[in-house]
Structure formats: structure tokens, C-alpha cells
Amino acid sequence: MSDGGRMIRVDDQSDCCTITLARPDKANALTGPMLDDIAAAVTKTTARVLILTGEGKVFSAGADLGGMKAGLGLSPAWEAASSAIATFPGLSIAALNGTLAGGAMGVALACDLRIAVPSANFFYPVMRLGYRPQPSDPARLAALIGPARARMILLAAQRIDAGTALAWGLIDRICPPEALTDTAMSLAEAALAADPGHVQALKRMTNGDTP
């Protein structure tokens, strides 16, 4: 899935599926086909752990600008990708290799855990650009960091660094770039060793659902 506009790489092993945004020359800006492929890969995999990461020094700059001019901002592909991740039955981890911006927030917010490199920044410039965030993103953001801090990002258009993101609860750990993959796998060890049904039950409970 790395040609013809489909610029993600999927390494789907028996226990762990890693999805890598592989468009580093464009700061991993997301296109419609990329979002479709993320949703398809997550839905298809039978792995017990899902890791979402990027190639290069930016996780994703958000939406592809050419795509936005063609109506990508209103595409249901955004919700389809984030919903697929949110309903993944195993443990999902966003291993953020760099800055997370704009609509790309959705796929990271849908993950169970988020880790990031020290240089990462986080911003969602919908207020300045005049766009609406994807429907599920504000509620997921507020659930993680609280309504007031969600408004700081969405309404006040504030860019926050990795240290602030960690303090607010937007990310769960900061680690050096060379340790990003190993850190993600270390966080997955318990889930990989557990019964899948137990993992699903704990996910439902932490989401406020009845197990």
C-alpha cells in the first residue's frame, strides 16, 4: 500500500499489526486513499495489538492540502479510520515519531495509548482555518485532557509541546526516537500475554461500559 496514492505500510504479524504512514516527503499528510487503507488494515487484522506510527520526523501534518481543496475535509473516510481503531478489540498504541497535527489527531485519539518523541508538537488549527474538526475528535480529546484544555487546542488554537501534552494527559509517555518501537512493544507485553477476552473487557470498563 505504498503506490498509486496509497502511502501506508502494513506489517501484519500474528500478534501485532504495525501501520506506518509512509509519505515522509509530504510530512505524512493524509489522503483519502490513506485513510481508506488504515480503516481496511485495522478491520482486516486479527492481531492482538495495533501500533500506528509514521516514517520520518513528523507523524502527520494532517490532511493533504490538495485533498482538502477537493473536499477531503468533509469525507466520511476520517471517521471510518478513527472508528476502526476505536473499535479494535485489542490494545492500540499510537507511537508518534513526531508532530501530530490537524485531522491526523483523530487516528491517534482513537488509540488506547499514545507515546511520543520529545520533539513532537500537537495542534489542531480548525479555528484558524475555518474548518470543523471530525465529529468524534472533540469528545475524545475532552475525555483525555478535559473540556477546558480541549478548548485551548480547538478554540484558542494553541500548539503544545510534548512535555505539556504529557502533563495534560494527551500522551502517556515521552521516549527517544530510537526507543519508540521498543517502548510501544514493552507497553504491549501484558496485553499480548493475556486472554483476548480479558483485554476486551478491560477496554470496555475503562471506556465506562459494563463488562
GUDO-22947 format. One record per residue (C-alpha): residue number from 0; residue in three letters; x, y, z. Coordinates in steps of 0.2 Angstrom, whole numbers, plus 5000, padded with zeros to 4 digits. Each point is the difference from the previous one (the first is absolute). Example, Ala and Ser with C-alpha at 12.3 -4.5 7.8 and 13.67 -1.06 7.14 Angstrom:
NODE  nr rest    x    y    z
NODE   0  ALA 5062 4978 5039
NODE   1  SER 5006 5017 4997
This chain:
NODE  nr rest    x    y    z
NODE   0  MET 5000 5000 5000
NODE   1  SER 5014 5012 4995
NODE   2  ASP 4996 5004 4982
NODE   3  GLY 4986 5008 4990
NODE   4  GLY 4996 5013 5014
NODE   5  ARG 4999 4986 5013
NODE   6  MET 5014 5005 5012
NODE   7  ILE 4999 4989 5015
NODE   8  ARG 5010 4985 5004
NODE   9  VAL 4992 4985 5010
NODE  10  ASP 5010 4987 5009
NODE  11  ASP 4987 4988 5006
NODE  12  GLN 5007 4986 5010
NODE  13  SER 4990 4987 5010
NODE  14  ASP 5001 5010 5017
NODE  15  CYS 5004 5018 4994
NODE  16  CYS 4995 5011 4986
NODE  17  THR 5010 5015 4996
NODE  18  ILE 4993 5014 4989
NODE  19  THR 5013 5013 4994
NODE  20  LEU 4996 5016 4991
NODE  21  ALA 5012 5000 4986
NODE  22  ARG 5000 5016 4992
NODE  23  PRO 5014 5009 5008
NODE  24  ASP 5003 5012 4986
NODE  25  LYS 4983 5008 5003
NODE  26  ALA 5001 4999 5019
NODE  27  ASN 4989 4985 5000
NODE  28  ALA 4985 5011 4995
NODE  29  LEU 4985 4988 4999
NODE  30  THR 4991 4997 4983
NODE  31  GLY 4983 4992 4998
NODE  32  PRO 5008 4984 4994
NODE  33  MET 5011 5000 5015
NODE  34  LEU 4986 5001 5012
NODE  35  ASP 4990 4986 4990
NODE  36  ASP 5016 4989 5002
NODE  37  ILE 5001 5003 5019
NODE  38  ALA 4982 4996 5002
NODE  39  ALA 5002 4984 4989
NODE  40  ALA 5016 4994 5009
NODE  41  VAL 4993 5002 5017
NODE  42  THR 4984 4992 4996
NODE  43  LYS 5009 4985 4991
NODE  44  THR 5013 4996 5013
NODE  45  THR 4998 4987 5013
NODE  46  ALA 5015 5006 5010
NODE  47  ARG 4998 5003 5018
NODE  48  VAL 5010 5016 5001
NODE  49  LEU 4999 5015 4987
NODE  50  ILE 5014 5012 4999
NODE  51  LEU 4998 5016 4989
NODE  52  THR 5016 5010 4996
NODE  53  GLY 5008 5010 4987
NODE  54  GLU 5015 5001 4989
NODE  55  GLY 5012 5015 5001
NODE  56  LYS 5000 5014 5013
NODE  57  VAL 4981 5004 5000
NODE  58  PHE 4986 4988 5004
NODE  59  SER 4988 5010 4989
NODE  60  ALA 4997 5018 4995
NODE  61  GLY 4981 4996 4999
NODE  62  ALA 4991 5000 4984
NODE  63  ASP 5007 5001 4983
NODE  64  LEU 4998 5018 4993
NODE  65  GLY 4995 4994 4983
NODE  66  GLY 4988 4989 5007
NODE  67  MET 4992 5013 5011
NODE  68  LYS 4997 5011 4984
NODE  69  ALA 4991 4985 4993
NODE  70  GLY 4989 4998 5015
NODE  71  LEU 5010 4988 5011
NODE  72  GLY 4995 5009 5015
NODE  73  LEU 4982 4995 4999
NODE  74  SER 5005 4982 4995
NODE  75  PRO 4992 4986 5011
NODE  76  ALA 5017 4991 4998
NODE  77  TRP 5007 5009 5016
NODE  78  GLU 4987 4993 5011
NODE  79  ALA 5001 4983 4992
NODE  80  ALA 5019 4999 5004
NODE  81  SER 4998 5007 5018
NODE  82  SER 4985 4989 5003
NODE  83  ALA 5009 4984 4994
NODE  84  ILE 5014 5004 5013
NODE  85  ALA 4988 5004 5014
NODE  86  THR 4991 4984 4998
NODE  87  PHE 5016 4989 4998
NODE  88  PRO 4998 4986 5013
NODE  89  GLY 5018 5000 5005
NODE  90  LEU 5012 5013 5007
NODE  91  SER 5003 5014 4988
NODE  92  ILE 5016 5011 5002
NODE  93  ALA 5004 5016 4990
NODE  94  ALA 5019 5001 5000
NODE  95  LEU 5002 5018 4994
NODE  96  ASN 5017 5003 4992
NODE  97  GLY 4997 5018 4999
NODE  98  THR 4987 5014 4999
NODE  99  LEU 4982 4996 4999
NODE 100  ALA 4989 5013 4992
NODE 101  GLY 4982 5003 4994
NODE 102  GLY 4989 4986 4994
NODE 103  ALA 5014 4987 5004
NODE 104  MET 4995 5003 5018
NODE 105  GLY 4985 4989 4997
NODE 106  VAL 5010 4984 4997
NODE 107  ALA 5011 5003 5015
NODE 108  LEU 4986 5005 5012
NODE 109  ALA 4991 4984 4995
NODE 110  CYS 5014 4989 5007
NODE 111  ASP 5001 4994 5017
NODE 112  LEU 5017 5007 5004
NODE 113  ARG 5011 5013 4992
NODE 114  ILE 5019 5002 5002
NODE 115  ALA 5011 5013 4992
NODE 116  VAL 5017 5006 4996
NODE 117  PRO 5006 5016 5010
NODE 118  SER 5000 5011 4984
NODE 119  ALA 4981 4997 4997
NODE 120  ASN 4988 5014 4999
NODE 121  PHE 4981 4999 5001
NODE 122  PHE 4988 5011 4992
NODE 123  TYR 4983 5000 4991
NODE 124  PRO 4998 5017 4990
NODE 125  VAL 4981 4998 4996
NODE 126  MET 4996 5017 5008
NODE 127  ARG 5013 5009 4989
NODE 128  LEU 4996 4991 4984
NODE 129  GLY 4982 5001 5002
NODE 130  TYR 4997 4981 4999
NODE 131  ARG 4990 4989 5012
NODE 132  PRO 5009 4986 5009
NODE 133  GLN 4995 4982 4996
NODE 134  PRO 4984 4996 5010
NODE 135  SER 5008 4988 5013
NODE 136  ASP 5016 5010 5003
NODE 137  PRO 4994 5013 5012
NODE 138  ALA 4992 4988 5012
NODE 139  ARG 5015 4988 5000
NODE 140  LEU 5011 5015 5003
NODE 141  ALA 4990 5007 5014
NODE 142  ALA 4999 4982 5008
NODE 143  LEU 5019 5000 5000
NODE 144  ILE 5005 5017 5006
NODE 145  GLY 4983 5008 5006
NODE 146  PRO 4989 5013 4991
NODE 147  ALA 5010 5015 5005
NODE 148  ARG 5016 4994 4993
NODE 149  ALA 4991 4993 4984
NODE 150  ARG 4994 5018 4998
NODE 151  MET 5017 5006 5001
NODE 152  ILE 5005 4989 4985
NODE 153  LEU 4984 5002 4990
NODE 154  LEU 4994 5017 5004
NODE 155  ALA 5016 5009 5005
NODE 156  ALA 5010 4991 4987
NODE 157  GLN 5014 4997 5012
NODE 158  ARG 5015 4989 4994
NODE 159  ILE 5007 4990 5015
NODE 160  ASP 5016 4991 5002
NODE 161  ALA 5003 4982 5005
NODE 162  GLY 5003 5005 5018
NODE 163  THR 4984 5009 5001
NODE 164  ALA 4991 4986 4991
NODE 165  LEU 5006 4988 5013
NODE 166  ALA 4995 5011 5015
NODE 167  TRP 4983 5002 4992
NODE 168  GLY 4997 4982 4997
NODE 169  LEU 5000 5001 4981
NODE 170  ILE 5015 4988 4999
NODE 171  ASP 5005 4987 5013
NODE 172  ARG 5019 4999 4998
NODE 173  ILE 5014 5010 4992
NODE 174  CYS 5015 4989 4993
NODE 175  PRO 5015 5003 4988
NODE 176  PRO 4997 4996 4982
NODE 177  GLU 5011 4985 5000
NODE 178  ALA 4990 4993 5014
NODE 179  LEU 4983 5003 4993
NODE 180  THR 4996 4983 4993
NODE 181  ASP 5008 4991 5015
NODE 182  THR 4989 5010 5012
NODE 183  ALA 4984 4997 4990
NODE 184  MET 5004 4981 5001
NODE 185  SER 5004 5001 5018
NODE 186  LEU 4983 5008 5004
NODE 187  ALA 4992 4986 4990
NODE 188  GLU 5008 4985 5009
NODE 189  ALA 4986 4998 5013
NODE 190  ALA 4986 5001 4987
NODE 191  LEU 5010 4987 4989
NODE 192  ALA 5001 4988 5014
NODE 193  ALA 4982 5002 5006
NODE 194  ASP 4984 4991 4994
NODE 195  PRO 4993 5011 4986
NODE 196  GLY 4983 5000 5008
NODE 197  HIS 5008 5007 5016
NODE 198  VAL 5008 5014 4990
NODE 199  GLN 4983 5004 4992
NODE 200  ALA 4991 5001 5017
NODE 201  LEU 5013 5012 5007
NODE 202  LYS 4998 5011 4985
NODE 203  ARG 4982 5001 5002
NODE 204  MET 5001 5003 5019
NODE 205  THR 5013 5014 4997
NODE 206  ASN 4988 5008 4987
NODE 207  GLY 4986 5000 5013
NODE 208  ASP 4991 4985 4993
NODE 209  THR 4993 4985 5010
NODE 210  PRO 5012 4985 4997
